[in-house]
């Protein structure tokens, strides 16, 4: 099965399940590359993208060796790429030469994909081209070898630091054109066009129509069976989705810009979809049930987005390292790509110069998600479900006056005065400015009746609870089986 082409199922609500001991027993091990007990004689050097060939062998873009390598069993071989010099840092010197596979040169390749005929396509990142490996030859499939932005014929097109690549069932290629801040499409004849985004040196953020959307250093992408495209928008710390002619944000949250940059600050927060935070994620894959795996690079973790859009941490700890062990104890150092196949999750652990692996089923992953969710709600005394919406702040149930929360247009509306009292916020209303201030020692938030999602019912102001929680930088969870909302303030 080709990498990155899987069936995406409809999202479902999570349900509470008992704890199963197997969910915590999945073990991360070194599979290829550097470790104290190295299995292979030849080391990898900052391995990046990983994929499968048509025979099921693992392919590796061995970035700082400027080579494409293959693992078959315990045997590591170079299938293309050659370097005979070192740079000033002692790494293999890159180059740009087409020709015989053992004489061709690459320059920091980052990703690989295989078409239906077994041809291999490589994002040759620092050469700013897409290369093709076929019949023992390396050729340039698209690009001229200089950074720039031009659509059109393969011999005229220009890219700028292309990174992730994926292929559809018709052998069309899709490329994360990273420093052009756009998504490109290359048909089977090599014709290049801009699929989504507006070319920009600085990047930006905007959902909407494909031609109007903005990205910030997209790093990788995957396709589902219906040709929906999922994109890691690394500089925005988001997972985006292209469905039909629209770009939308699937998961992640933009907090604030890193000072003096155009990059959004990263963080590590699990939770429902757009409440989650990432930290410059670089690689992703999707399983047959719609589970998405994320190489959350600067968090040194592998994260998961479940089919019901719940984000949780699967592997890794806060501190970088190369310790093997249980998924919660094992440490990674700069994971940049992931590949899920036949119950095994492979991780390109770049700064450890290794490929890691964990045997884990999708059923186990689903159990882990539910266990994580149950741990969040541990200690909350949920009442039996009724038609009434319940609201909790951390573990404390909120008592409302005569006006109760209700659902409007699939959004939970809550009385603003009551929730402010529970959150320790003073509500100040400025009639002439149509403005409301929420204030305490740490917060000074202004809301506007004619701009923000505020509505008046029975002379009281209501607001969307998710909008308010996000404005206050709080996490929010919907617990459908109890018809309850949980606001987590820490």
N, C-alpha and C positions, 0 to 999 in steps of 0.2 A: 504494500500500500504506500502510495506517495505521501511524503510528509506534508502536513498542513492542509489536507483536504479531507474533512470529516463531516459527519452528519451533526447538525445543530438541532436539538430538540427544543420544544416550547418550554419556557420557564415555568416552574411550579413553585408553590409555596412550600417553605420548609415545615417539617413536622417534628415534634419532640420524639426522641428515640432513646432507648436505654444505652448505657455505656457498654461497649464491647472491647475486650482487652486487646484484640488484634490491632485496633486502630492506632495504638501507641507503639507497636512493636516493629513497624517498618524500619529497616536499617539502611543507612546510607554508607556506601563503600566506594573506595577508589576503583574504577574500572579500567581506566587507561591513564598513563602519564605519571607525573611525579608523585611519590609517596615514600614512606620509609621502607616499604616492601614493594619496590617497583616491579610491575609485571612485565614491562617492556623495556628493552635496552635503549631505544631511541626516545628521547624526551620530546614533548610538545612545547611550543613557545607561544604563549598567549593564544590558545585555541579560541576560536570565536564560533561561527555558525556550525551547526551539526544537522545532518540529514541522512536519509536512507537511500541507497541505490535500488535498482529494480530487483536485485537479488537479496535485499535485506541487510546488506553490509552497511556499517556506519561510516559516513563521510565526514571529514572535519576540515574546515577552513583554518589551517594552522597559520594564523595570521603573521606572527613574527618570524616564522620560518619561510614565509612567502610561498607556501606550498599547499596543495590539496592532498589530503591523506585518506587512506581507507583502513578500517579495522575489520578484519575477517577472522573470527575466532580470537586468538591471542596475537595474530600477526598484524603488525603495522607496516604499511607500505606507502610510498609516495606515488600517487597516480599522475601528478602533474606539478611542475614547478622546479626551479633550479636556482641556486644562489652560490656563487663562488667567492664572495667578498663579504666583509663585515662593515657595519657602519661605526660611527664614533663611540657608540654605546656597547659595541660587541655583539649586536644582533645581525642576523643575516640581512644583507643589503637587497632591497627590492629592485625591480626593474620592469621593463615593458617590452617583451619579445614574444611574438607569435611563432608557432612552428611545432616541432616535435615535442611531445609531452615532457621529456626529460631535459629539453633545452629551453623551453618556454620560461618566461619570467613573469611573476606577479608582484604586486606591491600592496601589502597589507590587506589581503582578501578577507571579507567578513561573512559572507553567507553563500549557501549552495542550495540548488534545487535540481531535481531530475525530471525530465519530461517523459512522455509515454513510450518513447523509443530508447530510453536509457541515456540520452545525451545529458551532460551535466552543464549547468549554467552557474556562473560565479560572479558575485559583485566584487570586482577588483577595485577596492575602495579608493586607494590612493592613486590609482591610475585613472579613476573616474570613468570606467567603462564596464560593460557587461561582457564577460568572456564565455566561450563555449568550448567544452572538451568533448571531442567525438572522434572515433577512429584513430586514436593515438595522436591527435593533433589538437593544439590550442589555437583558437581564432578569436578575433574580436567580433562579437555579435552586434553590439551597438555602442556608439560613443567614439570620440576622436582622440581621447587621451589627455585632454585639457579640461579643467573645470569650467563650467558655464551652464547656460540654460538655453537649449534649442530643441524643439520638437522636429520630427520629420524622418527622413531616411536614416538608416543605421550608420551610414558613413558621414552624416552631418549632425546627428543628435549629440547633445552635450548633457552631462550629469555633473553634480557636485557632491562628491563623497557618498555615493550610493551604498546603502547598508543592507537592510533586509530584502529578501526576494521570495516570491511564492509563484506557483504556477497553477492554472486552472485546467479543467478537463479537456479544453481545446488547445492546450499548450501555449496560451497567452501568458506572458510574464507580467508581474506587478512588482514595482520596485519602490522602496522607501528612499527617495532622493533627499538625503538627510539635510545637507546644507543649502539646498534649494527650497527646503521646507514644503515639499509637494509629494504627491504620489503619482508615479508614472505607470503607463501601460505600454507593453511592447508586444505586438502581435507576432505570429509565428514566422513572419517574413522580416522581422526586425524593425518595423515602423514604430516610432516612438511618439506617444502623445501624452499630454498631461491629463490624468484621470480626475484628480481632486486637489483642491488647494490653489492658492495664488502664489506665484513665485515671489519670494521675498528674501532678502539677505538676513533680516532680523527675525523673521518668523512672527507668529502671533497666535491668537485663539479666536475662533468663531465657528459655531455650529451652523448648519443650514444647508443650502444647496451645494453640491459638489464644487461647482465653479466659484462659489463665494466663500467657502470655508477657509480657515487659516490653521496651519500647523506650526509646531515649533520643534524642529529636529526630529521628525519621525524616524524610528530606528528599526522597526520590524513589523511584519504583517502576516496574517494567515487568512485562509478562505474556508468557509463552510460549504456544505453540499449545494446550498442555494446561491452560492457566489456572493454572500455577504462577506465583506472584507473587514477584518479587525486590525486595528493599527495601534502600535505603541507610540504615542505622541510624547516622546521622552522629555523634551524641554518644558512641556506643560504638565508633566507627571500624570498623564491620563491614558486610558484605553478608549479609543474612539472606534466607531463603527460606521461603515458605509453600506447603506441598504437602499436599493433603488437609486434615486438621485440625491439622497440626503446624507449628510454627515451628522452624527450625534455623539454625545459623550456617554459611554457605557459605564465606566468606573473611574474613580479618582477624583481628586478635588484640588483646585487651584487655590493656594492660600495667599501667598504674597511673593513678590519678586525678590530674588537674591540681590542685595544692593549692588548697583552699578552693572547689572546684567539684564538680559531679557529672559532669564530662566526663572521658572517658578521654584520656590523653595520646596525641597523634598521632606518627607516625613514617613513614619511607619505607623499606620493606623488601620486596623481591620474593621470590617463593618459592611453594611449594605451599600453596594454600588458606589454612588457618588459621595458617600461619607468616608470612603477609604482614602488613604494617602499612600503614594508610592515615592520612590527616590531614584530617579533616572533609570527606569527599567529599560532593558535593551533587547530582550528576546521573549518570544511567546510561541505557544503551540496550542492546539485544540483537539480534544478527544472526541470519540464518536457520540458521546451523550451531550456534548456541548460544554463540557468542563474546559476552562481555559487555564493554562499554566503560564505564569509570568516569571521570568528571570529578573527579579527586582535588584538590579546590580549594586547600587550604592547602599542598599539595605542589607546586602549579603544574604539574601533570602530567596526562596522560591515561594511565590504566592499563588493562590488559586482563586478564580472567579467561578462560582458554581452556576449551574443552569438557571437558578433563581436569583442570580446577581448578588450573591453574598461573597465578599472578599475575605479570605483568611490565610494565615501563614501556614504553609505545609512543612517547610524545611528551613533550618538556619536559625542562628542566634544573633544577638545584637553585635557581638564582637566577631570580626573576621578571623578565619583560621582554616585548617584542613583536617579537623578531627572527624573521624568516622564514628558511627554509632547510631542510636535511635534518631529518628527524624527531628525530635525536639532538642537533642544534645549535639548533633552533628553541626559542624561549622563550615561555611563556604567563604570564598574570598573573591568577590567580583564575578558572580555568575552572569553570563551574557547570553546564553541560549538554553532552551529546553526542548526536549523531544520525547513525546509519549508514544510508546508502541508496545503492543502485546503485554500489557501489564507491567512494563518497566518505564521508569522516568529517567532519562539521561540528562545530565546537566553539564554544560560547558563551563567549567570553573576556572575562569581565565587566569586570575593572578596566582592560582595554585598550579597552573600549567597542567591541568588534568581534566579528565572526564569522570564525573561521579555518576553513580547509578543507585536507584532504590526500586525494589520490586514492590509495587502497590497497586491494588485494584481500584477501579472506579467506585465500587461499593465501599471499600475502606475509606476512600477520600470523602464520600458522602457522610459516612459516620463521623469522621473527624470534624467536618463542618458542623454537624449537629451537636457534637460534644462541645466544641468551642462556643457555639451559640448558647448552649445550656449553661456553660460556665459563666457567661456574661450575666445571665439572669438568676444565677444561684443566690438564694436569700430573698428573692422577691416573692411575696405571697400573692400570686395572681388569684383573683376571684373567679368563680365559675363564669363562663362567658354569657353575656346577655346582649341585647340590642345596644346598650349604652357603651360608649367608648370610655375606657379607663386610661388614665395617664399616670405614669410614675416618673419621678425625678430621682435618678439613681435607684435606691430600693424603697423610696418613700412614695406612697400613693397620694395623689393630689386630690384634695377635696374642693369641689366646685360649689358655687352658690346656686341660685335657681337656674342659671344658664349653664347648659352642659355642652361638651364637645359634640360635634356631629360631622358627618361626611358630606362634602359638596364637590361634585365633579371629580370624584376619586381622591380628594384631598381632605385631610382631617383639619377641621377648623376648631380653634379653642378660644375661650374668652381671655383676652389679653390681660385684663386687670388681675384675674385670679392666678394666672401662670406667673405673672411678674411678682406677685406677693410670694409665691412659693420659691421663686428663684432669687429672692432678695433684691429685687430691682424696684426702684421708685419710678412711677409712670407720671410724666409731665406732659400735659396736652397744651399746645399752642394753637388756639383756634384760628387766628388770623393767618398763620403760615400753613395751616392744614398739616401741622407737624406734631409728632409724638416723640418724646425723648425717654429712653430707658436708661436709668443711671444708677450706679453704685460706686464704690471706691475704685473699682477696676474697669468698669464698663461705662461708656457714654455712646449710646446708639441712637441715631435719629431715623425715624420712619415717617413716610409721607402718605397721607390718605389717598392722594390722587395718583400715586406712582407705585407704591408697594402693595402687595396682596393683603390689604386690610379691608374688612367689610363691617358694616354696622347692622346689628340685629337687635331689636328691642332696646335701642338706644345704648347698646354696649358694643365695644369694638372687638371683633374676632380677627384672628390671623391664621394662616397656614402654619401648623406646628413645625413642619420640616423647614419652611422658610425661616422661621424665628430661630430654630436650633442652629441652622447653618450660619445665620448672621452672628450668632453668639459663639460660634466655633465649638458647638457641642455636638456630640454624636447622638443620633436618633435611630431607634429600632422599632419596627412594627411587628408585633407578635400576633399573627392572625388567629391562632387557635383560642386565644383569650381576648381577642378584640382589644388589645392593649398597646399603648405607645409608651416606650421607655426612652427618656432623655438622660444621657450620661454626660455629666459635666466634668468628669476627670478620667 
